[in-house]
Amino acid sequence: MTETVASEIWSELKRYVNTVDRAEAAETIVSILIDHDSDIEDIRDAFKSDSDIKRALTVYLDNDKDYAEDEEEPDEDEETDHDWED
């Protein structure tokens, strides 16, 4: 499915999604598109007038950034002395 088709489907269906649930629904749309190898810029272009998807992309990118930073940092707790276990 292309980003353009997803955008058309979202714009038609989002009116049926409760306002309080739209953020989570938009995050799901973004996640599905990313999982199917859609490029972030292509998603932005296809959904350029949709604030819910823009916020969801920001959330996704922030979470992805946090995950990448966690992977890069060495775990300092691994080298601690565990004398208290004796």
Backbone as CSV, one residue per row, in Angstrom:
resi,resn,N_x,N_y,N_z,CA_x,CA_y,CA_z,C_x,C_y,C_z
1,MET,0.852,-1.168,0.000,0.000,0.000,0.000,0.898,1.233,0.000
2,THR,0.590,2.158,-0.822,1.398,3.370,-0.866,0.927,4.365,0.188
3,GLU,1.778,5.317,0.462,1.457,6.342,1.435,0.251,7.159,0.999
4,THR,0.120,7.376,-0.301,-1.000,8.160,-0.822,-2.324,7.450,-0.579
5,VAL,-2.355,6.155,-0.821,-3.571,5.381,-0.573,-3.884,5.370,0.920
6,ALA,-2.865,5.197,1.740,-3.063,5.212,3.189,-3.617,6.564,3.632
7,SER,-3.133,7.638,3.038,-3.615,8.971,3.366,-5.086,9.133,3.005
8,GLU,-5.471,8.645,1.850,-6.870,8.721,1.431,-7.771,7.908,2.349
9,ILE,-7.321,6.700,2.699,-8.102,5.853,3.608,-8.236,6.540,4.967
10,TRP,-7.124,7.058,5.492,-7.137,7.728,6.787,-8.081,8.938,6.772
11,SER,-8.014,9.738,5.728,-8.855,10.936,5.690,-10.344,10.585,5.632
12,GLU,-10.675,9.465,5.028,-12.074,9.027,4.992,-12.518,8.389,6.305
13,LEU,-11.646,7.631,6.940,-12.043,6.874,8.124,-11.866,7.611,9.449
14,LYS,-11.005,8.610,9.503,-10.707,9.236,10.793,-11.910,9.924,11.409
15,ARG,-12.876,10.306,10.616,-14.070,10.935,11.192,-14.896,9.939,12.016
16,TYR,-14.652,8.647,11.793,-15.350,7.611,12.551,-14.595,7.208,13.828
17,VAL,-13.397,7.747,13.982,-12.579,7.455,15.160,-12.814,8.573,16.175
18,ASN,-13.138,8.196,17.396,-13.338,9.201,18.450,-12.121,10.096,18.553
19,THR,-12.356,11.359,18.813,-11.277,12.336,18.891,-10.203,11.916,19.887
20,VAL,-10.611,11.365,21.013,-9.632,10.964,22.032,-8.796,9.766,21.588
21,ASP,-9.258,9.031,20.597,-8.536,7.844,20.113,-7.723,8.105,18.852
22,ARG,-7.828,9.292,18.298,-7.152,9.574,17.018,-5.637,9.540,17.113
23,ALA,-5.088,9.993,18.206,-3.624,9.991,18.342,-3.094,8.565,18.274
24,GLU,-3.728,7.662,19.001,-3.291,6.266,18.981,-3.515,5.636,17.607
25,ALA,-4.628,5.962,16.971,-4.904,5.435,15.631,-3.867,5.948,14.631
26,ALA,-3.517,7.221,14.732,-2.507,7.799,13.835,-1.148,7.150,14.063
27,GLU,-0.812,6.881,15.326,0.455,6.204,15.627,0.478,4.809,15.020
28,THR,-0.668,4.156,15.011,-0.755,2.826,14.408,-0.543,2.909,12.895
29,ILE,-1.146,3.911,12.260,-0.959,4.112,10.818,0.525,4.305,10.507
30,VAL,1.168,5.187,11.266,2.597,5.461,11.053,3.410,4.193,11.257
31,SER,3.131,3.470,12.298,3.863,2.235,12.587,3.719,1.214,11.459
32,ILE,2.518,1.059,10.969,2.286,0.119,9.863,3.053,0.545,8.628
33,LEU,2.999,1.827,8.303,3.718,2.312,7.123,5.225,2.100,7.269
34,ILE,5.767,2.406,8.440,7.201,2.213,8.681,7.554,0.733,8.595
35,ASP,6.709,-0.111,9.172,6.962,-1.553,9.127,6.956,-2.098,7.702
36,HIS,6.278,-1.396,6.806,6.230,-1.813,5.399,7.177,-0.976,4.543
37,ASP,8.234,-0.480,5.188,9.350,0.194,4.522,9.002,1.515,3.849
38,SER,8.011,2.208,4.364,7.733,3.552,3.851,8.772,4.508,4.404
39,ASP,9.175,5.436,3.591,10.140,6.443,3.988,9.433,7.549,4.769
40,ILE,10.088,8.074,5.779,9.517,9.131,6.612,9.100,10.324,5.762
41,GLU,9.947,10.717,4.836,9.634,11.871,3.984,8.423,11.596,3.093
42,ASP,8.266,10.375,2.613,7.101,10.025,1.798,5.826,10.094,2.631
43,ILE,5.919,9.660,3.880,4.760,9.744,4.774,4.415,11.211,5.026
44,ARG,5.425,12.018,5.290,5.189,13.462,5.514,4.520,14.102,4.311
45,ASP,4.994,13.763,3.125,4.419,14.348,1.910,2.968,13.924,1.707
46,ALA,2.686,12.651,1.935,1.341,12.140,1.712,0.339,12.682,2.730
47,PHE,0.808,12.926,3.959,-0.080,13.358,5.048,0.207,14.801,5.451
48,LYS,0.713,15.613,4.546,1.194,16.943,4.899,0.146,17.849,5.549
49,SER,-1.125,17.612,5.318,-2.144,18.476,5.918,-2.828,17.836,7.119
50,ASP,-2.312,16.711,7.595,-2.953,16.015,8.700,-2.136,16.149,9.984
51,SER,-2.673,16.894,10.928,-1.945,17.159,12.173,-1.800,15.908,13.043
52,ASP,-2.763,14.997,12.990,-2.672,13.772,13.793,-1.492,12.909,13.352
53,ILE,-1.325,12.762,12.062,-0.209,11.958,11.533,1.115,12.671,11.792
54,LYS,1.143,13.986,11.674,2.377,14.731,11.964,2.826,14.499,13.403
55,ARG,1.873,14.566,14.342,2.215,14.303,15.744,2.675,12.867,15.932
56,ALA,2.004,11.944,15.268,2.375,10.530,15.385,3.783,10.288,14.839
57,LEU,4.128,10.953,13.757,5.485,10.838,13.208,6.509,11.377,14.206
58,THR,6.194,12.490,14.838,7.090,13.065,15.835,7.283,12.095,16.991
59,VAL,6.195,11.507,17.463,6.276,10.524,18.548,7.127,9.340,18.110
60,TYR,6.900,8.846,16.907,7.654,7.703,16.405,9.148,8.034,16.332
61,LEU,9.462,9.180,15.774,10.868,9.562,15.624,11.526,9.791,16.980
62,ASP,10.800,10.382,17.920,11.353,10.574,19.265,11.600,9.232,19.937
63,ASN,10.669,8.306,19.824,10.839,6.976,20.421,11.971,6.222,19.753
64,ASP,12.076,6.336,18.442,13.134,5.665,17.698,14.494,6.238,18.100
65,LYS,14.563,7.535,18.293,15.804,8.192,18.710,16.203,7.714,20.104
66,ASP,15.240,7.650,21.015,15.523,7.178,22.372,16.032,5.747,22.342
67,TYR,15.442,4.908,21.512,15.848,3.512,21.401,17.277,3.419,20.877
68,ALA,17.596,4.206,19.860,18.946,4.190,19.289,19.968,4.664,20.311
69,GLU,19.624,5.678,21.096,20.546,6.177,22.110,20.767,5.132,23.203
70,ASP,19.712,4.403,23.573,19.844,3.356,24.583,20.775,2.248,24.124
71,GLU,20.732,1.914,22.849,21.590,0.857,22.320,23.053,1.261,22.335
72,GLU,23.341,2.541,22.141,24.709,3.008,22.046,25.386,3.137,23.400
73,GLU,24.641,3.398,24.451,25.229,3.599,25.765,25.570,2.263,26.415
74,PRO,26.806,2.125,26.914,27.158,0.887,27.612,26.423,0.819,28.944
75,ASP,26.130,-0.375,29.373,25.420,-0.576,30.628,26.412,-0.506,31.775
76,GLU,26.320,0.530,32.589,27.259,0.745,33.678,27.054,-0.244,34.812
77,ASP,25.883,-0.811,34.956,25.577,-1.724,36.050,26.234,-3.089,35.888
78,GLU,26.678,-3.421,34.704,27.250,-4.743,34.456,28.539,-4.966,35.226
79,GLU,29.300,-3.909,35.483,30.593,-4.059,36.118,30.555,-3.767,37.614
80,THR,29.397,-3.682,38.210,29.314,-3.396,39.634,29.628,-4.636,40.438
81,ASP,30.144,-4.410,41.630,30.499,-5.508,42.530,29.237,-5.956,43.252
82,HIS,28.972,-7.236,43.246,27.761,-7.773,43.834,28.036,-8.468,45.164
83,ASP,28.876,-7.852,46.044,29.186,-8.417,47.348,27.954,-8.537,48.225
84,TRP,26.984,-7.711,47.993,25.784,-7.730,48.822,24.976,-9.005,48.641
85,GLU,25.255,-9.773,47.589,24.522,-11.004,47.340,25.032,-12.153,48.193
86,ASP,26.231,-12.070,48.741,26.835,-13.159,49.511,26.117,-13.424,50.784
